[in-house]
Amino acid sequence: MPQLETSSWFITILSMILTLYIIMQLKISKHMYYQNPEPTSTKKTKHSTPWQTKWTKIYSPLSLPQQ
């Protein structure tokens, strides 16, 4: 059974990692960012729902009395 040649693996893996790093850096550097981000105020809208004015209690089936 022939032996597996592994002498070039180190340089292959190293060059692959370096190439991926360079590609990612180039992609990130082309990304446009805002120069001065400012928070935007969000207006709260009041929704008219029937359950807003009354309190509702939810009973768990296990806490109900035995019948």
C-alpha positions as CSV (number, residue, x, y, z in Angstrom):
1,M,0.0,0.0,0.0
2,P,1.6,3.3,-1.0
3,Q,2.3,6.0,1.5
4,L,0.5,9.4,1.3
5,E,2.7,12.3,0.3
6,T,2.1,15.0,3.0
7,S,5.1,17.2,2.6
8,S,3.3,19.9,0.6
9,W,0.3,20.1,2.8
10,F,1.6,22.7,5.1
11,I,2.4,25.2,2.4
12,T,-0.9,24.5,0.7
13,I,-3.0,25.0,3.8
14,L,-1.0,28.1,4.7
15,S,-1.4,29.7,1.3
16,M,-5.1,28.9,1.3
17,I,-5.6,30.6,4.7
18,L,-3.6,33.6,3.5
19,T,-5.6,33.9,0.3
20,L,-8.9,33.7,2.2
21,Y,-7.8,36.3,4.6
22,I,-6.8,38.7,1.8
23,I,-10.1,38.1,0.0
24,M,-12.1,38.8,3.1
25,Q,-10.1,42.0,3.8
26,L,-10.8,43.2,0.3
27,K,-14.5,42.5,0.6
28,I,-14.7,44.3,3.9
29,S,-12.7,47.3,2.6
30,K,-15.1,47.8,-0.3
31,H,-18.1,48.0,2.1
32,M,-19.6,51.4,2.6
33,Y,-20.1,52.5,6.2
34,Y,-22.0,55.5,7.5
35,Q,-19.6,58.3,8.5
36,N,-21.6,59.6,11.5
37,P,-24.4,57.3,12.6
38,E,-27.2,59.0,14.6
39,P,-30.0,57.3,16.5
40,T,-33.4,57.7,15.0
41,S,-36.4,58.3,17.2
42,T,-39.2,55.9,16.7
43,K,-42.8,57.0,17.3
44,K,-44.9,54.7,19.3
45,T,-48.4,54.2,17.9
46,K,-51.3,53.4,20.2
47,H,-53.2,50.3,19.0
48,S,-56.8,49.9,20.0
49,T,-57.2,46.3,21.1
50,P,-60.0,44.9,23.1
51,W,-57.7,43.3,25.7
52,Q,-55.9,46.5,26.6
53,T,-58.4,47.8,29.1
54,K,-59.2,44.6,30.9
55,W,-57.1,42.1,32.8
56,T,-57.1,38.6,31.5
57,K,-56.1,35.5,33.6
58,I,-54.9,32.4,31.8
59,Y,-55.5,29.2,33.7
60,S,-53.2,26.3,33.3
61,P,-55.1,23.0,32.8
62,L,-53.2,21.5,35.7
63,S,-54.3,24.2,38.1
64,L,-58.0,23.8,37.4
65,P,-60.0,22.0,40.1
66,Q,-60.7,18.3,39.6
67,Q,-64.1,17.5,38.1
